[in-house]
Amino acid sequence: MPTQQYTEKEVEAILKRQISKEFMYNKPEIVLDNQSLLIDEEIIDSLGIFVLISFMEEQFNIKINPDEVMLDNFETIDTVKSLVMSKLGSLET
């Protein structure tokens, strides 16, 4: 089954929209950008990481392995985007 192709900008926009919708409804003082510290600024917590993983797996038709569930991969929008792009790249073979 063909997988939809995404650009980095599309992945970034989808992630920002989902994180804003799911996690920032009660944090109007925080401006979300690519370098926002998602965990350190308490935008997402450990449960939120699993909510985000579930969304990413469904949205992008990828599988996040348990060994990829580390805080470094969820530090910023850029690190989450890198994880998604690496998984999408592995689907191209």
Buried (B, 14 or more C-beta within 10 A) or exposed (E): EEEEEBEEEEBBEBBBEBBBEBBBEEEEEEEBEEEBEBBEEEBBEEEBBEBBBEBBBEBBBBEBEEEBBEEEBBBBBBBBBBBBBEBBEEEEE
